[in-house]
Amino acid sequence: MILNVNKPIGWTSADVVRKVKRLTGGRKVGHGGTLDPFAEGVLIIGTDKDTKMLTSVTSSNKTYKAVLQLGKETDTLDVTGTVVEIKRVPQLTKKKIIDVFTNFKGDLLQTPPAYSAKKVNGVRSYKIARQGKVIVHKPVTVHIYSLELLNFDSKSVCFSVTCSKGTYIRVLGSEIAKALNTVGYLKELIRTSVGDFSLIGSKSISDLEKEWKDILV
Protein backbone atom coordinates (compact mmCIF):
# COMPACT_ATOMS: atom_id res chain seq x y z
CA MET A 1 0.00 0.00 0.00
CA ILE A 2 1.21 3.52 -0.89
CA LEU A 3 -0.13 6.41 1.18
CA ASN A 4 0.12 10.12 0.44
CA VAL A 5 0.26 11.66 3.91
CA ASN A 6 0.11 15.36 4.80
CA LYS A 7 2.79 15.41 7.50
CA PRO A 8 1.92 17.88 10.26
CA ILE A 9 4.35 20.45 11.64
CA GLY A 10 6.33 19.11 14.59
CA TRP A 11 6.27 15.48 13.47
CA THR A 12 9.38 13.77 12.17
CA SER A 13 9.10 11.53 9.11
CA ALA A 14 9.86 8.61 11.45
CA ASP A 15 6.91 9.65 13.67
CA VAL A 16 4.58 9.27 10.68
CA VAL A 17 6.08 5.89 9.81
CA ARG A 18 5.51 4.67 13.37
CA LYS A 19 1.93 5.99 13.35
CA VAL A 20 1.09 4.24 10.07
CA LYS A 21 2.68 1.04 11.32
CA ARG A 22 0.48 1.10 14.42
CA LEU A 23 -2.66 1.88 12.42
CA THR A 24 -2.18 -0.70 9.68
CA GLY A 25 -0.32 -3.39 11.57
CA GLY A 26 2.13 -3.41 8.68
CA ARG A 27 5.19 -5.55 9.24
CA LYS A 28 7.27 -3.17 7.17
CA VAL A 29 6.67 0.56 6.71
CA GLY A 30 8.93 3.19 5.15
CA HIS A 31 8.84 6.69 3.66
CA GLY A 32 9.90 8.11 0.32
CA GLY A 33 12.06 11.05 1.37
CA THR A 34 12.60 12.80 4.70
CA LEU A 35 10.67 15.98 5.46
CA ASP A 36 12.04 18.21 8.23
CA PRO A 37 10.06 18.32 11.52
CA PHE A 38 9.34 22.07 11.16
CA ALA A 39 7.92 21.48 7.66
CA GLU A 40 4.56 20.12 6.58
CA GLY A 41 3.14 18.55 3.45
CA VAL A 42 3.50 15.53 1.22
CA LEU A 43 5.22 12.50 2.72
CA ILE A 44 4.83 9.25 0.79
CA ILE A 45 4.53 6.13 2.93
CA GLY A 46 4.84 2.54 1.70
CA THR A 47 3.85 -0.62 3.57
CA ASP A 48 4.91 -4.25 3.29
CA LYS A 49 5.88 -5.25 -0.29
CA ASP A 50 5.05 -1.76 -1.62
CA THR A 51 8.03 -0.31 0.23
CA LYS A 52 10.01 -1.39 -2.86
CA MET A 53 8.23 1.35 -4.81
CA LEU A 54 9.66 4.02 -2.52
CA THR A 55 13.00 4.00 -4.35
CA SER A 56 11.43 5.61 -7.41
CA VAL A 57 9.41 7.99 -5.19
CA THR A 58 12.57 9.15 -3.40
CA SER A 59 14.27 9.99 -6.71
CA SER A 60 11.28 12.02 -7.96
CA ASN A 61 11.33 15.79 -8.32
CA LYS A 62 9.74 17.71 -5.45
CA THR A 63 7.94 21.05 -5.18
CA TYR A 64 7.88 23.27 -2.10
CA LYS A 65 6.37 26.53 -0.97
CA ALA A 66 8.65 28.39 1.44
CA VAL A 67 8.72 31.60 3.46
CA LEU A 68 12.21 33.02 3.91
CA GLN A 69 12.61 35.30 6.94
CA LEU A 70 15.33 37.87 6.32
CA GLY A 71 17.68 39.68 8.69
CA LYS A 72 18.49 36.76 10.98
CA GLU A 73 20.21 33.41 10.49
CA THR A 74 19.81 30.38 12.77
CA ASP A 75 22.16 27.45 13.26
CA THR A 76 19.60 25.08 11.74
CA LEU A 77 18.64 27.51 8.93
CA ASP A 78 15.01 27.17 10.01
CA VAL A 79 12.60 28.54 12.59
CA THR A 80 13.54 25.93 15.23
CA GLY A 81 17.16 27.03 15.58
CA THR A 82 19.13 29.54 17.62
CA VAL A 83 19.92 32.90 16.05
CA VAL A 84 23.64 33.07 15.20
CA GLU A 85 23.77 36.18 13.02
CA ILE A 86 21.78 39.40 12.55
CA LYS A 87 22.19 41.62 9.50
CA ARG A 88 20.37 44.62 8.06
CA VAL A 89 17.91 43.88 5.27
CA PRO A 90 18.35 46.15 2.24
CA GLN A 91 15.34 47.57 0.43
CA LEU A 92 13.77 44.85 -1.69
CA THR A 93 12.15 45.15 -5.08
CA LYS A 94 10.43 42.56 -7.23
CA LYS A 95 13.09 42.97 -9.93
CA LYS A 96 15.96 42.55 -7.47
CA ILE A 97 14.52 39.32 -6.08
CA ILE A 98 13.71 37.87 -9.51
CA ASP A 99 17.21 38.74 -10.75
CA VAL A 100 18.68 36.85 -7.77
CA PHE A 101 16.37 33.89 -8.41
CA THR A 102 17.70 33.63 -11.97
CA ASN A 103 21.14 32.74 -10.63
CA PHE A 104 19.75 29.78 -8.69
CA LYS A 105 18.12 27.95 -11.57
CA GLY A 106 19.69 24.87 -13.16
CA ASP A 107 22.54 22.84 -11.64
CA LEU A 108 23.79 24.06 -8.28
CA LEU A 109 26.60 22.87 -6.03
CA GLN A 110 25.02 22.70 -2.57
CA THR A 111 26.55 21.78 0.79
CA PRO A 112 24.10 19.82 3.00
CA PRO A 113 23.51 21.49 6.40
CA ALA A 114 25.01 20.15 9.61
CA TYR A 115 21.50 19.79 11.01
CA SER A 116 20.31 17.15 8.56
CA ALA A 117 19.47 13.46 8.43
CA LYS A 118 22.64 12.62 6.49
CA LYS A 119 24.77 10.01 8.21
CA VAL A 120 28.37 10.45 9.31
CA ASN A 121 29.95 7.10 10.19
CA GLY A 122 26.48 5.68 10.76
CA VAL A 123 25.28 8.57 12.96
CA ARG A 124 22.72 11.18 11.89
CA SER A 125 24.40 14.52 11.24
CA TYR A 126 21.96 16.50 13.39
CA LYS A 127 22.77 14.34 16.43
CA ILE A 128 26.46 15.17 16.08
CA ALA A 129 25.71 18.87 15.52
CA ARG A 130 23.62 18.97 18.70
CA GLN A 131 26.74 17.91 20.60
CA GLY A 132 28.40 21.12 19.49
CA LYS A 133 30.72 19.40 17.03
CA VAL A 134 31.52 21.06 13.71
CA ILE A 135 30.41 19.15 10.62
CA VAL A 136 31.09 20.15 7.03
CA HIS A 137 29.57 17.85 4.42
CA LYS A 138 30.89 17.51 0.90
CA PRO A 139 29.03 19.61 -1.69
CA VAL A 140 26.65 17.77 -4.00
CA THR A 141 25.10 18.78 -7.31
CA VAL A 142 21.35 19.44 -7.26
CA HIS A 143 19.03 20.88 -9.90
CA ILE A 144 16.50 23.68 -9.58
CA TYR A 145 13.86 23.30 -12.28
CA SER A 146 11.81 26.35 -11.35
CA LEU A 147 11.99 29.12 -8.74
CA GLU A 148 9.01 31.45 -8.60
CA LEU A 149 8.45 34.54 -6.45
CA LEU A 150 4.99 34.40 -4.86
CA ASN A 151 5.09 37.54 -2.72
CA PHE A 152 7.38 39.56 -0.45
CA ASP A 153 7.55 42.37 2.10
CA SER A 154 10.34 44.31 3.79
CA LYS A 155 11.54 41.32 5.84
CA SER A 156 10.40 38.14 4.07
CA VAL A 157 10.19 36.42 0.70
CA CYS A 158 7.67 33.72 -0.21
CA PHE A 159 8.61 31.46 -3.11
CA SER A 160 7.81 28.17 -4.83
CA VAL A 161 10.57 25.83 -5.98
CA THR A 162 10.65 22.58 -7.94
CA CYS A 163 13.90 20.70 -7.48
CA SER A 164 15.72 17.40 -7.76
CA LYS A 165 16.26 14.77 -5.10
CA GLY A 166 18.68 15.83 -2.36
CA THR A 167 18.00 19.56 -2.51
CA TYR A 168 17.90 21.30 0.88
CA ILE A 169 15.46 24.21 0.73
CA ARG A 170 16.90 25.56 3.99
CA VAL A 171 20.28 25.91 2.28
CA LEU A 172 18.69 27.41 -0.82
CA GLY A 173 16.89 29.96 1.35
CA SER A 174 20.11 30.89 3.16
CA GLU A 175 21.95 31.33 -0.13
CA ILE A 176 19.16 33.46 -1.58
CA ALA A 177 19.30 35.69 1.51
CA LYS A 178 23.06 36.14 1.12
CA ALA A 179 22.61 36.98 -2.56
CA LEU A 180 20.20 39.71 -1.39
CA ASN A 181 23.04 41.05 0.84
CA THR A 182 21.56 39.87 4.11
CA VAL A 183 20.99 36.60 6.00
CA GLY A 184 17.90 34.50 6.52
CA TYR A 185 16.21 31.31 7.63
CA LEU A 186 13.09 29.39 6.59
CA LYS A 187 10.09 30.44 8.63
CA GLU A 188 7.71 28.08 6.86
CA LEU A 189 8.09 25.14 4.48
CA ILE A 190 5.37 23.12 2.77
CA ARG A 191 6.09 20.24 0.39
CA THR A 192 3.30 20.52 -2.16
CA SER A 193 4.24 17.60 -4.39
CA VAL A 194 6.49 14.57 -4.78
CA GLY A 195 6.49 13.28 -8.34
CA ASP A 196 2.85 12.64 -9.26
CA PHE A 197 1.66 12.91 -5.64
CA SER A 198 0.24 16.30 -4.62
CA LEU A 199 -0.84 18.01 -1.43
CA ILE A 200 -4.42 18.19 -2.73
CA GLY A 201 -4.60 14.40 -2.81
CA SER A 202 -2.93 13.85 0.57
CA LYS A 203 -4.56 12.61 3.77
CA SER A 204 -4.10 14.02 7.25
CA ILE A 205 -3.21 11.85 10.23
CA SER A 206 -6.79 12.22 11.51
CA ASP A 207 -8.10 11.07 8.10
CA LEU A 208 -5.96 7.94 8.34
CA GLU A 209 -7.03 7.28 11.92
CA LYS A 210 -10.70 7.48 10.95
CA GLU A 211 -10.28 5.29 7.85
CA TRP A 212 -8.50 2.52 9.75
CA LYS A 213 -10.91 2.75 12.68
CA ASP A 214 -13.79 2.19 10.26
CA ILE A 215 -11.96 -0.73 8.60
CA LEU A 216 -11.23 -2.41 11.93
CA VAL A 217 -14.84 -1.93 13.07
ZAMARGU-4260 file (C-alpha; in steps of 0.2 Angstrom, whole numbers, plus 5000, padded with zeros to 4 digits):
<rodrens>
0) 5000/5000/5000 | 5006/5018/4996 | 4999/5032/5006 | 5001/5051/5002 | 5001/5058/5020
5) 5001/5077/5024 | 5014/5077/5037 | 5010/5089/5051 | 5022/5102/5058 | 5032/5096/5073
10) 5031/5077/5067 | 5047/5069/5061 | 5045/5058/5046 | 5049/5043/5057 | 5035/5048/5068
15) 5023/5046/5053 | 5030/5029/5049 | 5028/5023/5067 | 5010/5030/5067 | 5005/5021/5050
20) 5013/5005/5057 | 5002/5005/5072 | 4987/5009/5062 | 4989/4996/5048 | 4998/4983/5058
25) 5011/4983/5043 | 5026/4972/5046 | 5036/4984/5036 | 5033/5003/5034 | 5045/5016/5026
30) 5044/5033/5018 | 5049/5041/5002 | 5060/5055/5007 | 5063/5064/5024 | 5053/5080/5027
35) 5060/5091/5041 | 5050/5092/5058 | 5047/5110/5056 | 5040/5107/5038 | 5023/5101/5033
40) 5016/5093/5017 | 5017/5078/5006 | 5026/5062/5014 | 5024/5046/5004 | 5023/5031/5015
45) 5024/5013/5009 | 5019/4997/5018 | 5025/4979/5016 | 5029/4974/4999 | 5025/4991/4992
50) 5040/4998/5001 | 5050/4993/4986 | 5041/5007/4976 | 5048/5020/4987 | 5065/5020/4978
55) 5057/5028/4963 | 5047/5040/4974 | 5063/5046/4983 | 5071/5050/4966 | 5056/5060/4960
60) 5057/5079/4958 | 5049/5089/4973 | 5040/5105/4974 | 5039/5116/4989 | 5032/5133/4995
65) 5043/5142/5007 | 5044/5158/5017 | 5061/5165/5020 | 5063/5177/5035 | 5077/5189/5032
70) 5088/5198/5043 | 5092/5184/5055 | 5101/5167/5052 | 5099/5152/5064 | 5111/5137/5066
75) 5098/5125/5059 | 5093/5138/5045 | 5075/5136/5050 | 5063/5143/5063 | 5068/5130/5076
80) 5086/5135/5078 | 5096/5148/5088 | 5100/5165/5080 | 5118/5165/5076 | 5119/5181/5065
85) 5109/5197/5063 | 5111/5208/5048 | 5102/5223/5040 | 5090/5219/5026 | 5092/5231/5011
90) 5077/5238/5002 | 5069/5224/4992 | 5061/5226/4975 | 5052/5213/4964 | 5065/5215/4950
95) 5080/5213/4963 | 5073/5197/4970 | 5069/5189/4952 | 5086/5194/4946 | 5093/5184/4961
100) 5082/5169/4958 | 5088/5168/4940 | 5106/5164/4947 | 5099/5149/4957 | 5091/5140/4942
105) 5098/5124/4934 | 5113/5114/4942 | 5119/5120/4959 | 5133/5114/4970 | 5125/5113/4987
110) 5133/5109/5004 | 5121/5099/5015 | 5118/5107/5032 | 5125/5101/5048 | 5107/5099/5055
115) 5102/5086/5043 | 5097/5067/5042 | 5113/5063/5032 | 5124/5050/5041 | 5142/5052/5047
120) 5150/5035/5051 | 5132/5028/5054 | 5126/5043/5065 | 5114/5056/5059 | 5122/5073/5056
125) 5110/5083/5067 | 5114/5072/5082 | 5132/5076/5080 | 5129/5094/5078 | 5118/5095/5093
130) 5134/5090/5103 | 5142/5106/5097 | 5154/5097/5085 | 5158/5105/5069 | 5152/5096/5053
135) 5155/5101/5035 | 5148/5089/5022 | 5154/5088/5004 | 5145/5098/4992 | 5133/5089/4980
140) 5125/5094/4963 | 5107/5097/4964 | 5095/5104/4951 | 5082/5118/4952 | 5069/5117/4939
145) 5059/5132/4943 | 5060/5146/4956 | 5045/5157/4957 | 5042/5173/4968 | 5025/5172/4976
150) 5025/5188/4986 | 5037/5198/4998 | 5038/5212/5010 | 5052/5222/5019 | 5058/5207/5029
155) 5052/5191/5020 | 5051/5182/5003 | 5038/5169/4999 | 5043/5157/4984 | 5039/5141/4976
160) 5053/5129/4970 | 5053/5113/4960 | 5069/5104/4963 | 5079/5087/4961 | 5081/5074/4974
165) 5093/5079/4988 | 5090/5098/4987 | 5090/5107/5004 | 5077/5121/5004 | 5084/5128/5020
170) 5101/5130/5011 | 5093/5137/4996 | 5084/5150/5007 | 5101/5154/5016 | 5110/5157/4999
175) 5096/5167/4992 | 5097/5178/5008 | 5115/5181/5006 | 5113/5185/4987 | 5101/5199/4993
180) 5115/5205/5004 | 5108/5199/5021 | 5105/5183/5030 | 5089/5172/5033 | 5081/5157/5038
185) 5065/5147/5033 | 5050/5152/5043 | 5039/5140/5034 | 5040/5126/5022 | 5027/5116/5014
190) 5030/5101/5002 | 5017/5103/4989 | 5021/5088/4978 | 5032/5073/4976 | 5032/5066/4958
195) 5014/5063/4954 | 5008/5065/4972 | 5001/5082/4977 | 4996/5090/4993 | 4978/5091/4986
200) 4977/5072/4986 | 4985/5069/5003 | 4977/5063/5019 | 4979/5070/5036 | 4984/5059/5051
205) 4966/5061/5058 | 4960/5055/5040 | 4970/5040/5042 | 4965/5036/5060 | 4947/5037/5055
210) 4949/5026/5039 | 4957/5013/5049 | 4945/5014/5063 | 4931/5011/5051 | 4940/4996/5043
215) 4944/4988/5060 | 4926/4990/5065
</rodrens>
